[in-house]
């Protein structure tokens, strides 16, 4: 695992942006695996600014998002469709027909999982997959105990994950209990993975990740099986790993 330690979140976001822009410049029709949540927001802002200044062109790029809440319509302000349009897609020249996110409102969710996994095979796998990490080690919405052999599936969200995401909703009661998520095996199909971690609250998770153990009770540890992972971590999230 390649480890890049940055001074702060701003520097982390710039570094992640550089990796994505380099990928797109080297392969204009790259497939980017994208994540949601608070951690990649700075990266998406940097990508938007880079696009406006001519640093990268996204017209031939494809994107595959990790996950979506079950039960939320695409136009729901809390859906990840809405999130991606607001924070990235509407600000760069990516073709909307080249962007893919699971459908959390599908009438047949089992079929939706199969369809999305097939889509990953047909369009991807991602040339570069962007990931965040949960305090409990989840990647995508793969909670502790998820099989490393899992592909796109429905996951019951843990209480800690729902609590962590409640800040985006009016109350925790509004946070969905399930999500459609790429599985761990799905994520590991990616050619390169860039994992972002910022803040003291992620320090214990990063410390455990860097032990190098592989344990399904800590989903992110599956990344230790992959040959091309870059961890971009700021000092507050990295400090425990140095002890």
Helices and strands as residue ranges (DSSP letters): E 2-6, H 9-26, E 31-34, H 41-52, E 62-65, E 67-69, H 80-87, G 89-91, G 96-98, E 99-100, H 109-123, E 128-131, E 153-156, H 159-165, G 166-168, G 172-174, E 178-181, H 184-188, E 192-197, G 200-202, H 203-209, G 219-225, E 229-234, H 235-238, G 239-242
